Amino acid sequence: MPQVNATLLLVDDDAMNRDALARRLTRSGYTVLTAESGVTALRMIRENRIDAVLLDVMMPGLSGLETLRQLRQVRSVADLPVIMVTAKDESDDVVEALDLGANDYVTKPIDFAVALARIRAHVSTRRADPLTGLPNRALFMDRLERLLASGRPATAGFAVLFLDIDRFKLVNDSLGHVAGDELLVEIAKRLESSLRASDTVARFEGSHTLARMGGDEFTVLLDGIGDSDRALSIAERLRAAVAQPFQLQGREVISSVSVGLVVSDDRYRRAEDMVRDADTAMYRAKELGKARCEVFDTSMFTAAEERLGLEQDLRRALERHELEVYYQPIVSLSEARLTGFEALLRWNHPERGLVLPATFIPIAEDTGLIVPIGTWVLHEACRQLRSWDQEFPAAGDLVVNVNLSARQCTHPDLLQEVRRILDDTGVAPSRLKLEITEGVVLEHSEVVGHVLRELRALGVQLGLDDFGMGYSALSYLQNFPFQTIKIDRAFVSGMESGSNTEIIRAIVALACRWT
């Protein structure tokens, strides 16, 4: 019988009943401990990792009900399931046990199949995440709530780490969800093995309080942590462990995590607040470049509140006509003439004034608002180009450049939307140039490659923006159907001093060959 990796405690003063049930549960894959009294049971629960308790109601000395009463003073219903064992005619005891916090009950003589099913149900619910086997969010939050309610001084100290896998969606998109699940399992193992007893990590019955909160998010509860420096050193160790290569389906995959941490403070009263602040610090780590650790401070909360306010305003910006498209002229130096315009999005906020894209575009990307906003920009740019055609017939060969975001490039309706907008505005496909940044191509190469080929077949022009910063950028010129490239400003800005001149010449030569 396979091991189910769960430990049960049988509490019964009758040695024959206790031993017979223990043997059957052991054959079913459980690790089974036994206790002949309530006093012994309470001690064993303190000293061992226990996943569920089967507790006989009728025992001499400390009764099963009194044992349950004392147990629930230190261990919650979610933290440790207790199944009471009672005679069929003891309904009053069942009612009292449930009132005291029993999770379930079985009656004597025990129907083993029924008892086994109930044990499995409670262990699986309590144990948690079905993919990784780690404690789930509910169990983690329950443990944290108990630490916060313990009344210990802040100097006793504990900390919460919040970890999020960087670019996890890329693994799912490129290798599939099976590989994504495999990566989650391997990262869970890597994190668990990297936690040490010397970290004085808080424990769920003896195991580390590493939990999967859902998706690609994990948390760690560190007890006995006096300051943020020690918590940060542990966080860095976990981050470094995940940075080592993984083998997924015969391929080497490099992953990383961004980590936020918060140390207990007198201001924290609720587990949700502490986890929220650790999450906020994690997002700060992502904003600063990912694959790093950040300690929460109150300025982050202020920034998070401001970001939330901007997000709420941005959701209404389209319907309130606060968004505008500015048009930057594109001039051919060799022909000394205007060849087109680049559409640049701006937000005229009623209170903040002009908000630049660097501030609101990341918010639009994170929330998915970039898709409807990007569609609006595309339609507005084509409408404006058609309007100029009517006003200036001689300038009928101008091209309008519109930037596409990562979300737009991977959206299944992009091709249909582009075709619809061109039909609605009457703009020829060849007069629309869609620009994609090198970073988008790098992260979504397979998906984006298909989309670009479909757009090119439609007759739309394509441009590669911010060229030169990716480690495999040169291959894009050969493998993707771009007509133009824009060299990243990091190279162009150094031309005055002559430091990047040769690099620029090389890029231009390659572009002339492949575009």
Beta strands, then each sheet from edge to edge (+ up, - down):
strand 1: 7-11
strand 2: 31-35
strand 3: 52-56
strand 4: 82-87
strand 5: 104-108
strand 6: 158-165
strand 7: 203-204
strand 8: 207-208
strand 9: 210-214
strand 10: 217-223
strand 11: 246-248
strand 12: 251-253
strand 13: 257-263
strand 14: 293-295
strand 15: 323-332
strand 16: 337-349
strand 17: 353-355
strand 18: 399-404
strand 19: 432-437
strand 20: 461-467
strand 21: 484-487
sheet 1: 2+ 1+ 3+ 4+ 5+
sheet 2: 9+ 10- 6+ 13- 14-
sheet 3: 7+ 8-
sheet 4: 11+ 12-
sheet 5: 15+ 16- 17+
sheet 6: 15+ 16- 18- 19- 20- 21-
end
